[in-house]
Amino acid sequence: MLDERTDGTRAERSASADRRAPVHSHAHSHSHGGPLDIGPAERRRVRALLAAIVVPLAALTLVALIVLWPKGETPVGSRPLSDRGVEYVKGKITSVGQTDKNGQTPVKMRVSGVEVPVHVPAEIVANGLEPGDEILAMFYPKALESGVVYIFQDFVRTGPMLALLLLYVVAVVLVARIKGLMALIGLGVSLGVVGAFMIPALTVSSHPVMVVLVASAAMMFASIYLAHGVSIRTTTAVLGTFSGLLITTGLAWWAVETSNLTGALSEEARNLRTPIPGIDLQALLLGGIILAGLGALNDVTITQVSTVWELHAANPRLARRRLFLQGMAVGRDHIASTVYTLAFAYVGTAITLLLSASIIQRPTLELLQLGEIAEEIVRTLVASVGLVLAIPLTTAVAAMLAPVAPGGQTGAREPAGERESPRRPDALGRGAPA
């Protein structure tokens, strides 16, 4: 990392070069500020200010985690998977026969070295069941009189999913190296927060939105600081992400209330009423909307902060206004891609619902207002607005703080012979009208 003495020397050389350089027709562009003379005292003040904001926020998150942590038993894992006398076994499909006129297909599987018939629903047979597939079946003694005592439950996917997970980990570590490894650790911690805190707490807490907000804050700190370290740079991204979360929360609250979204229309939501009496499904929907935008928020804020830091490192003479404008040039591209990124993600997850709804003849506008479809639309729009507004907020804060961070906090110290001359033309818009 470049130290302050090096920054000062570069600034002096740059200023001297400017005095010797001829005046070009676009020289007025530097009127918004030349090299920034930032002293150690100002750096300390900025660090203290950021600490005064982030440390209490982290402490508040920790206290809220402790207060909201579920005490005693929760409904999670409290119900048995099957009735008494019923057990689950794994088997491998050995044969798939011809479908008869009643739509029934004889299927056999091998269990403990013995070939037995297994009942498989027609839609499963028609959509990819093949000999060699490993399945999970329910052994149902009450069906002995019918001759079929095994009933298909699901496929066993352990091997393919582990292989895909391994491929993902290897790809991330090979490309991103230590940062990729730390990001994976941050992801593991975040998933731990979901499994150990958020899911159990949602089953017993009367404040589901608060549970989701606290879990989101904890995951934000874990994912950003573990992946990128603790610095002015990453703290800027934390502030941008948290601002986006607040915007998303406020907008989601308004949208859910005014659109009369209940969160009680899906089959999964209705199934929660019996094991968790009194659960607030509308608040659960609101919490889900907030949580849905967190990962994308982390993405855009880190990207914008990194963009501004690299711009400053490439041209330390850029004034803060120029840093913001050039950072937003990248930010606008990010916004353009974000507009359809979330939309495509939600359409992909809801495609079965969309197909089911489209079968019934009704006006398009009425179709889009169906409860379950409206929930997805509101989820997409709220998360997208939060992302879009987080970009200029994060970029503005990054433009203010990048010149203050020693050496732009870009990483390792540059070799002296490879430092870019302050007067070398570049493609970063230097000299363009501000």
N, C-alpha and C positions, 0 to 999 in steps of 0.2 A: 504494500500500500504506500502511495506517495506521501511523504511527510510534508509538514507545513513549510519547512525551509525550501524544499524543492518547488512547491507551488509558488512561493514568493519569487524565487529566482526565475522561474518560467514567465511569471507575470511581468518582471522587470525587463527580461529579454524581449517579450512581446511588445511592451510599450516602447522600448527603444527602437525596435524594428519598424513600428508604425510611424515614429517620428522621421525615420530615414526614407520611408516608402513614399512614392509619388501619390498624389491625391487623384483618385479615380472618380468617375461620374457618380458612382454609387456609394461614395464614402460617407454620405449622410446617414447610412444605416447604423453606424456605430453611435449615433447620438443618444441612443437609449441606454448606453452603459458600456464601458470598456471592461478591462480586467477587474474582477471583484477583489478588493483588499479585505479579506476576512481574517481577523486575528484570533488567537487562541481563546481570548475571553469570550468572544461571540460564539465560538463553537461550544464552549462550556455552557453558555446560557441556553443555546438551542437544545443541547443534550438534557439539561435540567428541565426545560419546558416540556420536552417529549416525555421524559420520565414522570413528570408531574401529571401527565395525562394518562399514559399507558399503565404505569404501575398501579394507581388506584383502580383502573378498569380491570386489570388482571386480578387484583386482590378481591374486588367485588365479585368477579366471576367465581373465584375459589370459594368465597363465603356462600354465594348462592348455590354452588354445587353441594356444599355441606348441608345447607338448610333444606334443599329440595331433594336430597338423596333419599330414596325410599327406605323407610324404616319397617322392619318386620317382614311379613310375608306379602308377596304380590301374586296376582293371577298368572304371571308368566310361568309356563311349564306346570301348571297345577292340574290340568286335565289330562287323563290318560289318552294315549293315541288310539286305543281301540277298546272294545268291550272285553269283559272277562271271557277267557276261553279262546280268544282270537289272538293269533300271533302273526308276525311278519317274517317272511323268508325271502332269500335271494335265490334266483334261478336264472338259467340261460335258455333262451328260446331255441328249440330244436327243430320245430316244423310249423309252418303256417299253411293251412289247407285252403280249399276253394270256398268262397262265400256262397251260401245257399240262397234260395229265393226269399227266405225270411230275413236275410241280412246277417246271418250268423256264420262265423268262421271258426272252424276247429283249430285250436292252437295248443301245442304241447311245449313243456319246458322240462329241463333236467334239474332236480333238486336232490342233493346228497347222493348223486349217482343213479337216481331213479327218474324215469320219464313219466310225467303226470300231465293231465289236461289242465288248462288254465283258461278262465273266462276273461276275454279281453274285449272292451267296448268296440263297436264297429268303427267309430271315428278314429280310434287309435290304430286299428288294423289298416284302415284306408290311408293313413298319413305317415307310414314309414316303419311299421313293425317288420323285422326281418329275422331269419334264423341267425343265431349268434348274439343277438341283443341280450344284455343282462337287465333283468327287471326285478322290481320289488313287488311281491304278491302277498295277499292276505290269506292265511289259512283259516277257513271258515267251516268248522265242524258241522254246523246246522244244515249245511248244504249237502250232506252225505247222500241223502236220498236222490238228489239230482245227478250224482256222479261227478260233479265238478266242485271240488272243495277249495280250489285256489282261485282267487280273484285278483286280477291285475290292479295295481295301485299306481305305480310310476316306474320310470326307467332309472337304473343306477348309472349315475353320471360322474362318479368319483374320478375315474381315469382321465377322461377328456378335460374336465374342469381343472384338475391339478396340472395337466400338461399346458393348458392355456395360461394358468396362473404363472407357471414357471417361465413360459415364453415371455409373458408381460414383464416379469421381474428382470429377466436377462436383458431384454430390449431396453428397459429404462436404465439399468446400471451401465450397460455398454455405451449407450449414447450420452447419458447425463452424468455418468461416473459417480463421484461422491455425493454430488447434489441429488442425483436420482435416488441413491441409496437412502439419503436422509429424508427425501420426500416420501419414500415408501414407509420409512419408520413413522413419519408424521401421519401418513394414511392409516397405519396400524393403530396408532394412538387414538386417532379420530374415530375409527370403527370401534375401538374399545369403549370410548365415551358413549357411542350409540348403544352398544350392547349392555354395558354395565350400568349406565346411568339413565339415558334417555328413554329407552323402551320400558324398563321397569317403572320409572317415575311416571310415565304417561298413564300407566294403568291404575295408579293410586292418587295422583296429584289432582287437586281441583284447579290448578293453574297451568294447563298444558302449554299455552303460549309462552309463559315464562320459562317452562322446562326446555322448550325448543330453543328459545333465545339464549339461555345459559349454555346449553349444549353446543349451539352454533359458535358462541364466543370461545368456549374451551377448544373446539376443533380448529377455529381460526388461529388462535395462539399456537397450538401444537403444529399445525400444518405449515404455517409461514415461518415461525422461528426455527423449527427443526430442519426445514429444508434449506433455509437461506441464512441462518445465523441471526444473532442479535446485533443490530446496527441502526444507524439513522435511516439507512435505505429500507430495511425491512420494517422498521417501525412506521415509516411513511405508508407502506402497503397495508399494515394493520389498521392505521387510521382510515385509509380509504375503504377498506373492506367493512370496517365497523360502520362507517357512514352509510355505505350501501345497504347494510343490514337494517339500519334505522329507517332509511327511506322505504325499503321493501316492506318492513313491518307496518309502517303507517299507511302505506298505499294498500296493502293486503287487507288490513283491518277495514278500511273504507270500502273496498271493492266487495268483500264478503258480505258486509252488512247491507250495502245498497243494492246488491244483486240478489239478495235473499238466498244465498247459497247455504244449504244446511249441512252438507257433508254426510248426509244419511242415506244417499240414494244407491250407493254401490252395495253389492252383496257382502263384501268384506266388512264394510262399516256396520251393516245390519247384524252381522254375526258377532260383533263386539258387545252388543247390548246385554246378552245373557251372562257371559262371564264377567263383564265389568258394568254392573248396574250404575246408572246415573252418569255415564261417560258423556262429555260434551263433544259431540261429533263436529259441530261447527268450529269450535276452538281447535280441535284436532286438524281440521282442514286448513285453518289459518296457519297453524304451526308448520304443516307440511309445505305450504306455499313459501314460507320464510326459509325453511331448510333447503328447498329445491334450488334456490338461487345461490347458495353459499359457495359451492365449488366453482361456478362460473365467476363469481365475484372475486375469489382468490386469484383466478386466472387473469382477469383483466387488470386488477390492481398491481399485481406483480409485474405484468408486462409493461404497463405504463411507467411504473417507477424505474424499471430496468432501462426502458427507452430513454427517459430523461437523464439518467445517470450516464449512459453511454454517450449521449449527445454532449454532455458536459465534459466527459473525459476526452472525447475526440476534439473538442474545441472549448477549452476552459474560458475563452474570452466572450462566449455567448452571454448576453444579458439574460436575466431571469425571464423577461417578457418573450425573448426569442426562444428560450428553452421551452416555455409553455406552448408557444405557437407551433414549434416544430414537433413537440411531443404530441400535440393534438392532431397533427397531420397523420401520425401513426394511429392515434386514438380514433379518428374518424373511420379509418379502415377497419379497426377493431369493432367499432359500432356497427358498421355495415355487415360484417360477418356474423356478429352476435344477433342481429335482427332475425336471421333465419336459423342460426344454430339451435337456439332453444325451441323455436317453433317446430323444426324438423324432429328434434328429440321427443317432444310431447306427441306429435302426430304419429311417430313411430310406435310409441307405447300404447296409444289409444286407437290404433288402426282397426282392431277387431270391433271395438265399440262403434267406430264411425261406420263400418260396413253394416253392422246390425241395425243402426239407426237409419241408414240410407235406404234400407229395403222398404220401409213404410213410406207411402206417398204423403209428402207434406212440403210446404214451402221451405226454401233454403233458410230463410231468416228464422223461421220457427224451429227448424232442425238444430240450428246453432244455439238456440236458447234452451234446449233440453238440459236438465240439471247436470248430468254427468259430463256432457260436452262443454257446457258453460263453465264448469269447474276447471277443465283443462285450458280453456281459452283465457280465463282470468288468471290462472297460474302462470301461463306463458307471458301474458301482457305485464303482469305485476313484476315478475322476475326480470323481464327485459327492460322495463323502465328503471328499475333499481340499478341494473348494470350500466345502462346508458348514462345515467346521472352520476354514477360513481367514477366514470372515466375522467371528465373534466375536473371533478373535485380532487381526485388523486393526482392528476397531472399538475394542477396548480400547487398543491402542497409539495410535490416532488421538485418542481421548478424553484420553489423558495428554499428548499433544503439541500439540493444537490451541490450548490457552490459552497455550502457550509461544511459538508462532510469532507474530511481529509482525503485528498486525491480522488474525489468522486466515489470513493469506496468501490472501485471497480475490481479490486482483487490484488494480484501480485504486482510488485513494483516493475515498471517498464525499464528495460535496459536503456542506459543513457544514449547509446548510438541509434536506438530505434524510435526515440520519441519524435512525434510528428512536429515539424516546424510550425510555429504559430501562423506563418504567412503562407503556408502551402495551400493551394486551392483544394477544396473538398466538395463533396456532394451533399453537404448538410445544410445548404442554404445560406452559408456565410456570405455576407455582403449583400444579400437580398434585402429589399426594402422591408423595414420592420412594421 
